[in-house]
Amino acid sequence: MKKYMKFLSIALCILLCGCVLVACGKKDEAPAELKPADIVGEWYVESAVYTYNGSTDTSTFARFMELHNKADKTADEEDEYLDLETVILKFNVTSEGELQYKQYFADSSEYTAAGTWAIEDGKLTANVTFVAGETAVEYKDGKIIVTSSRMWLEKLETQVMTLVKVV
């Protein structure tokens, strides 16, 4: 019985020391407060996930970047590049609270109105008008995530775009 009590005492000490260490450990730091400077600027679509009728398509746009930076494209590559460019967007978030968009790398085109944005209670909020359906916007880990959903032919259609700031 003495051995059992000694073992129990040691186990209890180890358990209490572990609890004290966890309780005294470094507290999670509060996330930095979201500021307009975090949001204002140009953004591009890093990836898009499209879901409809049970299937999902994920696009990362690496091929587009590869073709864009290639100086001597073949005719097929040029066609592929033009097709890709029509679905890749670049966004401008103004300090006046406006959202704008245009085709990525289409430097000659003008931005078109896409909605408005604000920071409310430390969170990014937006009224996005360039997509159909309901839209949610979130700022997470330095990226903006735009989720839109709507019913299309009696089936749910969703798209999640991850935007990265142009540096």
N, C-alpha and C positions, 0 to 999 in steps of 0.2 A: 504494500500500500504506500510506503514511503517513496518508492521509485515512481509510482504513478503520480503522487502529489508533486514530486520534484519536477517531473516531466510536464505536468499541467501548469505549474508555476512558470517554467521556462517558456512554454507555448503562450501563456497569457502575457508575459513580458514582451515577447517578440511581437505579438498581435498589437499590444498597446503602443509599442515603439513605432510600428508601421503606421498606425492610425495617426500618431502625433506627427510623424514625418509628412504624411499626406496632407494633414490639416495645415501644417506650417509651410508647405511647399509654395512655390511661386504661383501667385494668383494669375488667372487669365487676364491679360490686359484688355481693356475695352477697345473695340475697333475705333480707328480714327474717324472723326466726324467728317461726313461727306461735305465737300465744299464745291461751289460752282466751278472752280479751276480744275477739279477732277473730271468734270463733265464737258465743259466748253472745249471745242476743237473739232478736228476731223477724225472720223472713225471709218473703218472698213469692215466688211463681213468676213470674219475669220472662218466660220463654219455655219452651216444651216442643216437642220434636221427636219425633214418633211414627212408627215405621217398621214396616210389616207387609206381607208378601206383595208385595214390590216397589214399594210406594207409600209416600210420606212425606208427613206432614202437619205443618206448622210453625205453632204458635200463639204470638202475641206478647201477647195480652191487652190491647192498646191500646183495643179497642172496649169491653171490660168496664170499664176505668177511665173511659172517656168516659161510658158509661151510668151508672156508679155516681155520678159527680159531677154528673149532670144532675138538676136539681130537679124538672122537670115532664116525666116520661116519658109517651109515649103507651102505650096498652094493649099494642101490639105490642112496643114497646121494653121494657116491663116484663116481658113474657114472655121476650124474648130475654135480658134481664139475669138473670132467675131461672135460665134454662137455663145461662148461662155460669157463674153462681156455683157450680153444683154440681160443676164440674170444676176450679175454681181454689182452690188450697190456700194456707194461711198456716201457717208452721212456727214453733215455739218451741224454742230450744235452751237448755237450762238449765245452770247452773254445776255441777249435780250429775251431769251426763253423760247426761241424758235428751233424747230427741227427741220432740216432740209435734206434732200437726197439727189443723187445723180448716178449715172453709170460710173463704175470705178475706172480710173485712168482716162476718163473722157474729159480732159482738161478744157476743151473748147466749149463744152456744154455748160449751161447755167444750172445752179441748184434749183430744185422745185420744192415748194412747201410740203412738209410731211407731218406737221403737227406742232405741239408745244411741249415744254418740259418745265419742271420746277423741283426744288428740294423741299419736302414737307416732312416735319418731324424726323429729320436726319435721313430720309429715304428719297430716292429718285422716283418721281411720278411723271407720267407723260400721257398726253392725248395724241396717239399716233393715228394719222388719217390716211397714210399711204397704203395700209393693208385693210382688207375686209374683215369683219367680225370683231370679236372681243380681243383686246390686247392688254398684256401685262408687261411691265418693264422693271428690271431689277439691275442694280449696280453691285457687282460681286467680284472681288479679287482683281480690281482694275479693269473689268470688262463690263459691257452693257449687254444684258440678255433680254431680247424681245421675243415674247411668246404670243402668237396669235392663234385663235381658233374660231371656226365657224362650221355650220352645217352646210354641206355641199352635196346635193342629190341625196338627201336624207342620211348622209354619213358624216361623221366628225372628221374634219380636216384640221391639222395643226402644223404650225411651223415655228421652230425655235431658231433664232439667229443669234449668234454670239458675235458681238462687235468689239474690235480692238482699236485703241486710239492710235492714230498716225503720229509717229514721233518726229 
